[in-house]
Each structure stands twice: as C-alpha cells, then as structure tokens.
Amino acid sequence: MDKIAVIIASLRKEKSWSQTDLANESKVSREMVSKYERGIAIPSVDAAKKIADAFGVSLDYLVGEGINASFDKKTLQRLQAIEEMSSEFKTHLFSIIDSVIRDYKTQQAYK
C-alpha cells in the first residue's frame, strides 16, 4: 500500500471522520477518498492539496516526503514565524524551548 494511502486513513481515523466526512471537508468525492485509502488511485496534486488542507497538514506531511514531512501545518507556520524574527528574539525563544525540552526529557527519564 502506498504511503499516502496509509497517511490519509490514519489522519482520517485520528479525527474520527468517516470517508464521507473527509469528502465533505475536502470537496473530494467519497469514492475517490476510498480509492486513495485502498491504494487503488493516487490523488492528483489538486486533490492532495484539498485533503491536506482539510486535515490541516502540509503536502509534504500528507505524502510522507520532504524535509517538512513530520510537521503539521501549524508547526510549519510557527517555524516560518520564528525565521522572520530578529536574532535577539530567536535567542530568547530558543532558550525557553531548550528549557522546556530539558524539563520534558528529565520527566521522561524518571518515569
């Protein structure tokens, strides 16, 4: 089965959507959603974009390829906003992020 088939089915199940729900949200027919999930058909770029938008993920994420494949759309937007910050703001933000990551790893180590 194609990677995209597995990803579409997984995202749909995470949202507790039926194939009809996904079809309604993405404006892609339910029949095509079914074919995509079964790996019988591969979505066109336009259909993949509509499905990605419905799930709130990037195309990279939906197809499981590229540098951004592990990031959802909100994470990508945040990363883009960080890139636009001055180096002073970035340094401050990364200090906070590093502290949170350190605390998280410490908690995980003691579980």
Buried (B, 14 or more C-beta within 10 A) or exposed (E): EBEBBEBBBEBBEEBEBEBEBBBEBBEBEBEBBBBBBEBEBEBEEEBBBBBBBBBEBBBBBBBEEEEBBEBBBEBBEEEEEEEEEEEEEEEEEEEEEEEEEEEEEEEEEEE
